[in-house]
Amino acid sequence: MGGSSFEGVELAVKTIAETAVENETYFGELDAVVGDGDFGFSMARGFEIVISDWDGFDRADIGTFLKKIGVVITGRIGGTSGPIWGTAFLRAGTASAGKTALTSSEVVEMLRAAIEGIKTRGQSDLGDKTLLDALEPAVDALEQELTAGSSGRDALAAAASIAREKAEATKAMIAKKGRAAYTGERSIGTLDAGAVAVAVMFERLAEVWPEEGA
């Protein structure tokens, strides 16, 4: 982030995958409050495959790499999470097709494409108490920081702060999508597991990102 080399994209994907696996129990507990509790389990099983197959992914270019990740996620993560996260990676891959490095504006374009894919696939938008409520504001913050000339690490830290703030704000929302939507007003007072997952992933990325960009 800043601009991003192929190694930077790999670092981002591997960090996301490792975060999903490491937080299986935590994400599952959050989801179990009003959902079916399988979010943590499903995410961990899917991203475990990504990690175990890591060296075998086609790295012809960034787009090809991300699309291959997307196919694995779509096929291996159960419930609604697989299609949502898989679509995000597939759309990001389409946006970065043929590229072996990304400018900061191309990084943002790729993330915007992923967001639009999530909205279309999930028939959801901001305010529906989903991961979008943390993801889109985080990308807005990332873009603002990168446009202002911040380093990738500083931009990620700003995005992580916003993602955490917005994830916490889902507590006041009524769930409109997924299993939690069936609980209606009982979903008020609970955090959205997907939004929290996004916040944790951004926080981890900000921790591991090299000082001068990857």
C-alpha positions in Angstrom: 0.0 0.0 0.0 1.7 3.3 -0.8 2.3 1.7 -4.1 2.7 -2.0 -3.8 5.1 -4.6 -5.3 4.0 -8.1 -5.9 5.7 -9.0 -2.6 3.5 -6.4 -0.9 0.4 -8.0 -2.3 1.6 -11.4 -1.1 2.3 -9.9 2.3 -1.3 -8.5 2.5 -3.0 -11.7 1.4 -0.9 -13.9 3.7 -1.5 -11.6 6.6 -5.3 -11.7 6.0 -5.2 -15.5 5.8 -3.1 -15.9 9.0 -5.4 -13.5 10.8 -8.5 -15.4 9.8 -6.9 -18.7 11.1 -5.5 -17.2 14.3 -8.8 -15.6 15.2 -11.1 -18.6 14.4 -12.5 -18.8 18.0 -12.9 -15.1 18.5 -14.7 -14.5 15.2 -16.9 -17.6 15.8 -17.9 -16.3 19.2 -18.9 -12.9 17.8 -21.0 -14.6 15.1 -22.6 -17.0 17.6 -24.4 -14.2 19.4 -27.0 -13.6 16.7 -25.7 -15.6 13.7 -25.1 -19.3 13.3 -21.6 -19.2 14.7 -19.8 -20.7 11.7 -18.1 -17.6 10.5 -14.9 -18.2 12.4 -14.7 -21.8 11.5 -15.6 -21.3 7.8 -13.0 -18.5 7.4 -10.3 -20.4 9.1 -10.8 -23.6 7.0 -10.8 -21.6 3.8 -7.8 -19.5 4.5 -5.9 -22.6 5.9 -6.1 -24.0 2.3 -4.7 -20.7 1.0 -1.8 -21.0 3.4 -1.1 -24.7 2.7 -1.3 -24.1 -1.1 0.7 -20.9 -0.9 3.7 -21.9 -3.0 1.6 -23.4 -5.8 -0.5 -20.3 -6.7 0.1 -19.0 -10.2 2.1 -15.8 -9.9 2.1 -14.8 -13.6 0.8 -11.3 -12.4 -1.0 -9.9 -9.4 -4.4 -10.3 -11.0 -3.9 -14.0 -11.8 -2.6 -14.6 -8.2 -5.6 -12.9 -6.6 -8.1 -14.7 -8.8 -6.6 -18.0 -7.9 -7.0 -17.1 -4.2 -10.6 -16.1 -4.9 -11.4 -19.4 -6.5 -10.0 -21.3 -3.5 -12.0 -19.1 -1.0 -15.2 -19.4 -3.0 -14.9 -23.2 -3.1 -13.7 -23.8 0.5 -15.4 -21.3 2.8 -19.0 -22.3 3.6 -22.1 -20.3 4.2 -22.4 -16.7 2.8 -18.8 -15.8 3.6 -17.3 -17.9 0.8 -19.1 -16.1 -2.1 -18.6 -12.7 -0.4 -14.8 -13.0 0.3 -14.2 -15.0 -2.9 -15.9 -12.3 -5.0 -13.8 -9.6 -3.3 -10.6 -11.4 -4.3 -11.9 -12.1 -7.8 -12.9 -8.5 -8.4 -9.5 -7.3 -7.0 -7.8 -9.7 -9.4 -9.8 -8.4 -12.4 -8.8 -4.8 -11.4 -5.1 -5.8 -11.2 -5.0 -8.0 -14.3 -1.6 -8.1 -16.0 0.1 -5.9 -13.4 3.3 -6.9 -11.5 3.2 -3.8 -9.3 0.6 -1.3 -8.3 0.6 2.5 -7.8 -1.2 3.8 -4.7 -4.1 4.8 -6.9 -4.3 1.3 -8.4 -4.3 -0.2 -4.9 -7.3 1.9 -4.1 -9.0 1.1 -7.4 -8.5 -2.6 -6.7 -10.0 -2.3 -3.2 -12.9 -0.3 -4.6 -13.6 -3.1 -7.1 -13.6 -5.6 -4.3 -16.1 -3.5 -2.3 -18.4 -3.2 -5.3 -18.2 -6.9 -5.8 -19.2 -7.5 -2.2 -22.1 -5.1 -2.5 -23.4 -6.8 -5.7 -22.9 -10.4 -4.5 -24.3 -9.8 -1.0 -27.0 -7.4 -2.1 -25.8 -5.2 0.7 -24.6 -1.6 1.4 -23.4 0.6 4.2 -25.8 0.5 7.2 -26.8 -3.2 6.8 -24.5 -4.3 9.6 -22.0 -6.2 7.5 -18.2 -6.1 6.9 -18.9 -3.2 4.5 -19.5 -0.9 7.4 -15.9 -1.2 8.4 -14.3 -2.0 5.0 -15.6 1.0 2.9 -14.7 3.7 5.5 -11.3 2.1 6.0 -10.6 2.2 2.3 -11.8 5.9 2.2 -9.3 6.6 5.0 -6.5 4.7 3.2 -7.1 6.7 0.0 -7.1 10.0 1.8 -3.8 9.2 3.5 -2.1 7.9 0.4 -3.3 11.0 -1.6 -1.8 13.2 1.1 1.5 11.4 0.7 1.5 9.2 3.8 3.6 6.1 3.8 1.8 2.8 3.3 2.3 1.9 6.9 0.8 5.2 8.2 -2.1 4.9 5.7 -2.8 1.4 7.0 -2.7 2.6 10.6 -5.2 5.3 9.8 -7.4 2.8 8.0 -7.2 0.4 10.9 -8.3 3.0 13.3 -11.3 3.9 11.3 -12.2 0.2 10.7 -12.1 -0.4 14.4 -14.3 2.6 15.1 -16.8 1.6 12.5 -16.8 -2.0 13.6 -17.6 -0.9 17.1 -20.4 1.3 15.7 -22.2 -1.8 14.3 -23.3 -2.5 17.8 -26.0 0.1 17.5 -27.3 -1.2 14.1 -30.1 -3.7 13.3 -28.8 -6.5 11.1 -30.3 -6.6 7.7 -28.4 -9.4 6.0 -27.5 -13.0 6.8 -28.7 -15.2 9.7 -28.5 -12.2 12.1 -31.2 -10.4 10.1 -33.8 -13.0 11.4 -33.2 -11.7 15.0 -34.4 -8.2 14.1 -34.0 -5.8 17.0 -32.3 -8.4 19.1 -29.2 -7.8 16.9 -28.9 -4.4 18.4 -26.1 -4.4 21.0 -24.0 -7.0 19.2 -20.9 -6.5 17.0 -20.9 -7.6 13.4 -18.3 -10.4 13.2 -17.4 -9.5 9.6 -16.8 -5.9 10.4 -14.7 -6.8 13.4 -12.7 -9.2 11.2 -11.9 -6.4 8.8 -10.7 -4.2 11.7 -8.5 -6.9 13.1 -7.0 -7.6 9.6 -6.3 -3.9 9.0 -4.7 -3.7 12.5 -2.5 -6.6 11.7 -1.5 -5.3 8.3 -0.5 -2.0 9.9 1.7 -3.9 12.4 3.6 -6.0 9.8 3.8 -3.5 6.9 7.4 -2.4 6.2 8.3 1.2 7.1 9.1 2.1 3.5 6.4 0.1 1.8 6.8 -3.4 0.3 
